[in-house]
Amino acid sequence: MRYERKAAYLSIALGALLAAWALGMIFSPERNIARSESSSLVSGKIGDAALIELTRPDAAPIKLAKSADSWTLIDGAVRLPVQSSRVQTLLDALAKPGRLRVVARSKAAWAGFQLEEGKAKRAVVKDAAGKVLADVSVGSYGPAGSEVYLRSEGSERSYAVDSSIASYVGYGRGALLDLKVLGGAVVADVQSISVRSKIALDGKDKPVLSLDYSARREGQGWKIGSVEADAQSVESMIRSVTAIQGEDIVSAPLADAFASVAARVELAFSSGVSKVIEIGATAGDNRFYLRAAGNPLVYLVSDYSVRTALKSPASLAKKQ
């Protein structure tokens, strides 16, 4: 009996030791760190995101809303097109932030990381019912610049995470808007281009750029009237027109922004479709109002973009 009792005691002791070892492994500092590093910034499914609010100290708040499979930027009563890929990048960064390293567990540390309200960049993501899926504030960069500090609303913990998330949460209006005026127009499909302008590119009371001509494709070359043009120069100008982008979209342009059209460019495609852009009044800061026929949006474009789209026949002449 003594042997059996001794074996039973040893078995109990061994079981207790194994249990203690298992609990030690589960609650060890290393395991706690690993769990914190694999924490998510999202509560629920990021695919359910329907509304995003982005705020930062140096800019007006940005509100994005999802409609069907696309995102728009809400500007008063107007919804403006955005680059959905940029929005998805932001959501992916919140859903899979990578290694989250706890650097502080108290609210008292926020000031040192610039995580206080009003000083940090903030992204709030909600679903269609208004449930908050993520509420993240991003503060200053770490000493090496490869990490940035962040926190989630409802927790006093501060984390360090890969710095790339800072740029996504800090997206500005210009980085989010889809500012392509003519979309994906292909230069090789353009059969002719017509240009008319009476525009003062250097400002009021400055010389006017007066143009009125058409260039048409003939075989592998181009002609302006009966004169052969430099194909490379013409196609370079067409490429500038098809790729033109605004610096911003104006939700409420001036009533007389296009009272007088200062310049007009028309592209005729092999499909029989034509695309027209019109340049209106100056908008200040070396920018002009621009619109495309059939598109209600009004863009602000730089004078540099206008110059590249308005070349004179002399500059397109075939090189001798």
N, C-alpha and C positions, 0 to 999 in steps of 0.2 A: 504493500500500500504506500510505503514511504516513496518508493521509486515512481509510482504512478502519480502521487501528489506532487512530487518534485517536477515531473515532466509537465504536469498541468500548469504549475506556476511558471515554468520556463516558457511554455506556449503563450500564456497570457502576457508575460513580459515582452516576448518577441512581438506579439501583436500590437502592444502599446508602443513599442519602439518604431514599428513600421508605420503606425498611424501618425506618430509624432513626426517621422521623417516626411511622410506624404503631406501633412499640413504645413511643415516647414518649406517644402518645395512650392506648394500652392501660394503661400503668403510671404515668400521670400522677397526681399527688396528687388532682386533681379526680375522676378516674375511680375511684381507690381509695376516696375518700369516698362517691361515688355507690354503689359496690358495698356499702360498709359500711351505707349508709343503706337499702339494699334487702334486707339480710340477713333471714333468717327465724329465728324462735325455736323452730321446730318441725323435728324430724328425722323424715321420713315423712309419712303422711297423718293430719291431725287428725281425720278422720272415723273413724279406727280407735280413737279414745280409748275406753277401757273402765274406767279407774280414775284418779281424781284425788285427790291429797293436798295439802291446804292447811295451811300452818303460819304462825304469826306469834307474836311474842314475848309478847303480852299475852293469849293465849287458848289453849284446848286445840286440838290438831290436829283437822282435819276430813277425813274420808275419804268420797269419793263413788264409787259403783259403778254401772255401766250394766247394765241387764237389759232385753233386747229393745230397745225404742225409748225407754225412760224411765230416769231416774236416781233413785237413792235415796241417802240419807245413812246410813252404817253407824254405829250406836250400840250397841256391844257386840254382842249376838246379834240385835239388832233392826234392821230396815231401815225408815227413815222417808221419806215422800214429799217430794220437793223440786220446786222450780219449774225444770223442764227448760230453760225459756227463759233463765234466769239462768246455767245451766251452759253453754249454747250461746254466750252472750255472752262468757263467760270464754274458751272455746276459740277463738272468732273473734278475740278480742283477741290471743291468743298466735300464731295463724296469720297474722294480718295486723296487726302492731303499728303499721304506718305507718312514718314516718321514724325510723330508728335512727341516731343520731349518736354516733360514737366520741368519748368524752371522756377516756379513759385506757387504756393498754395493759398496765399492770402491776398486780399484786395489791396492791402497796403503796398504791394509791389507794382501795381498798375502804373503809377506815375513814372517809375523808372523805365518802364517799357513803352510809354506813351499810349497806354491802353485805356485811359480815362475817356468817358463820353465827351464828345466834342473835339477830341484830339486824334482819335483813331479813325481809320477807314472802316466802314461797316457795310456788311451785306446781309440783308434779311430776305429769306426765301420762304414763300408760302404756297400752299396748294390752292385749288379752286375754292375750297370751303373756308379759306382763311387761316388754316392751321399752319403754325410756324414749323417749317422743316429744318431751317438753319438760321442762326443769328450769330454772326461772327464779326468780331472787331479785330483789325490788324493794326499793330503799332509800329514801333521803330525796328530797324535792322539790328542784328547781332553784331558783335565786334568784327567778325570776318566778312560780313556782308552776304554770306551764303544762307543765313537763316533770318527769319523775321519772327517777331513775337505776336501772339494772338491769344484771344480768349473767346469762349462761347458764353452767350447771355445765360444767366441762371447759375453760373459757376464762378467761383473766385480764383480758380486755377489759371495760371499763365503758362503758355506753351511756346516752344521754339519749333519752327517748321521750315521746310525749304522755302526760300525767299520768293520763288516764282508766284506763289499765291498772292503776294502783295500787288503785283501788276494786274492780275485778274480782278481782284476785289476793287482795285483802284481804277478800273476802266472809266475813261471819260466819255462824254457824249460823242465826240468825233471818232473815237476808237470803236464805238458800238454801231453807229449809224451806217447804213448801206448808202454810200455817197456816189456810186457809179451812176452816171446820168443815162447812158445808153445801154447799160447791161453788158451782154456778151457779144456785141457786134464784131464781126470778123472782117478784117481788112480785105482779104482775098475775094470777098463777096461783093465789094463795092464796085459799081460800074461807072459812077460819075459823082462828082462833088461840085456843088455850086456855092459860091461865097459872095455875099453882099454886106458891105459895112460902111458906116460913117461914124466911127467910134474914136473918141479921144482917149487913147490908152494911158496917156501921161497926165490926165486930169483936165479939168475945165480950162478953157482958153488956151489949150495946147493944140499942136497940129493934129488934124483928124486923119485917121487911116481910112481912106476911101477906096473900096474894092467892089468890083462887079464883074465876075467872070465864072466860067465853068470849065472843069477839066474832065475829060472822058477817057475811059480805057479803050485802047485799040490794040488788040492782040496782046503782046507782052509789054506794050508801051502805053504812054498817055499823051494826049494832045489838049492844048488850050486853044480853042478855035482851030485854026489850020496849022498852028505852030507846035512842033514836037516838044514835049516837056521832059524833064528829068524824072524818070519813073521812081527812082529811089526817094527823091525829094517829095514828090506828090504822095507817095505811100507813107512816108514819114509824117506828113501833115495829117493824112487820113487816120493814121494810128493815134495821133494826138487827140483827134476829135472823138474817135471811138472809145478811147481810154479816159476821157475827161472825167474828173471827179470834183465834187464840191468840197468845200471846207466845212460846210454846215448846211442844214436844211432849214429854211425859214417858214415857220408855221403860220405867221401872219405878216406877209410882205407888205411894203408900202402900196397903197392903192394905185399910184402912178409908176410903179416899178417898170412896167412895160408899156407905158403910155406912148413912148417912142422907142421902137426896136433899133438899137444901135448896130447890131450885127445879126446876120442870119446865115446858118450853114445847113445845107441839105445834102444828105447822102442817099443815092439811089442804089438799091441792091439788085442782084441778079434775080432774086425772087419776085421782083416787081414792087417790093415794099420800099418806101422812102422814110427816112428819119430826119427830123429837123430839130435843130437847137436854135434858140433865140437868146440874145444877150441884151439885157435892158439897161437900166440906169446904173450908175456907180453906187455902191453900197458903203463907200468909205473904206479906209484902211487898205487901199489898193485892191479892192474886191468889187465884183459886179454881180448883179442878179442874173441868173440863167435859168431857163426852163426848156423842156423838151416837149414837142407837140404830142398831145394826147396824154401827157402826164401832168397831174395837177400840182406836183411838188415844185417848189422854187428853191434853187440852190444858190449858195454864195460861192463864187469861184474867184481864184486869184487872177490878177492881171497877167501873171506869167502863163497860166493855162490858156487865157484868151489869146495871148500873143502866138503861142505854138499852134493854135487852131486857125489863125488868120494870116496866112502867108500871101505875099504879093506874087503876081505872075512872074515878075522879074526874078524872084528868089527860087522859082520852080523851073526856070528855063534850063534846057539841056546844056550841060557843060560842053564847051568846045574843046 
